[in-house]
Amino acid sequence: MHWDRLFEDLEGQLASEWEAEKAALDAESERLRISRLELRDRLRVLCSAHAATTVDLPGGRRMRVALRALGADWVAVEPLDGDGPGIARTVRIVPLDAVRGLSTDHGMVLASLEDQGEQERSLRERMALGFVLRDLARRRVPVRLSTIDGGDLYGTIDRAGADHLDVALHDAGDVRRASSVRGFSIVPFSALAWVQTAGDQMP
């Protein structure tokens, strides 16, 4: 009986050590996995859930939004604070370089850490900001541009280059006509905080 108890104790001790070692390996493996996560990986989860989020922008500005779609270097958001031009649904295209931080509930923070496995990027996720802006220019969609220094421009994008756009400036709500254009501006993509248009105009 003495030997039986001894072997049972040894078996229990060995099992505990194995479990502790396995837990340590699992924890290290999880830390390694998380160390490889990119912001895009987490935004993909948040966008698929249309997570309510506060986005921090340059200059201390913040906007409460629902995340809608993820592109190659941008995220599409729907404002939740009523800061829109009075249309039923607005979408803002925010360059990822303009995002200074994101705040959301703890559940969504944890969900965005989950292992997504190997996922092929969707066609939308391959669209760069320039592609989206060129499409808006092609369709002559009036837009509101907000710059990282807090300025607002209203107009229609005439063309979009590799790293900048040309916008014909006119009053909000107007369409681009020669008589309504007040001037022209060249805006680097790096100066954009967001571009706003009607939600149904998204590519």
C-alpha angles and dihedrals in degrees: 000000000000092000092046091054091046092052091046090052091049092048091050091048092048092048090051091050091049091050091048091049091047091049090050091049091047091050092049091047090051092049089051092049092050091047087063095050116113127206088250090059091056094042089054089061094043092049093049088054093044085230119200104240141168110227118206114216134188116289094034094287118148133190130192109224147155111241110235114168141000126221133182094278104358142059125215115222136182114220115237097187099074092249097141139108095264100273122132097252130008131192125202121202107213119193109230089230088064094055111102096174146333129228122195138145120294093249092058091045089056093042090055088059094058119118108262095183120217107332126182112226114252121238090257091053089058094055111106123213091254091056091053093047092048089053091052089049092050091052093044092231115175111237142185114224122200117196127212090251090059100260123140126213126187122199148083125295108241096186142342124218130192095287107002144041137217116226128191105218120225138143120291111268094024124113121231108273126149089245094053099045112104097182147316133262135191110214124188114225087234089064094056121104092176145332118223129202139146112298094237090059094068115117 
